[in-house]
Amino acid sequence: MDMFMKKCCGNCRQFERQPGKATDLCGAWGHPTKADREACDFWMMMVKQGKTVKAREDN
């Protein structure tokens, strides 16, 4: 984990932006949340684009 990454909803892979609304959505719980809220036990680090691991192809 990046040593500077804060564990909060806004840095979670399950965090969903809700354009035009005051609150966002937690994909794990399905409840409203805010980006700066303290992370829950379902927190998963975001994966930056281009940093994913490709599945090995067996031929």
Sequence and secondary structure as in RCSB ss.txt:
>XXXX:A:sequence
MDMFMKKCCGNCRQFERQPGKATDLCGAWGHPTKADREACDFWMMMVKQGKTVKAREDN
>XXXX:A:secstr
  TT   BGGGBTTEE  TTSSSEEETTT  EE TTSB  TT  B   TT         
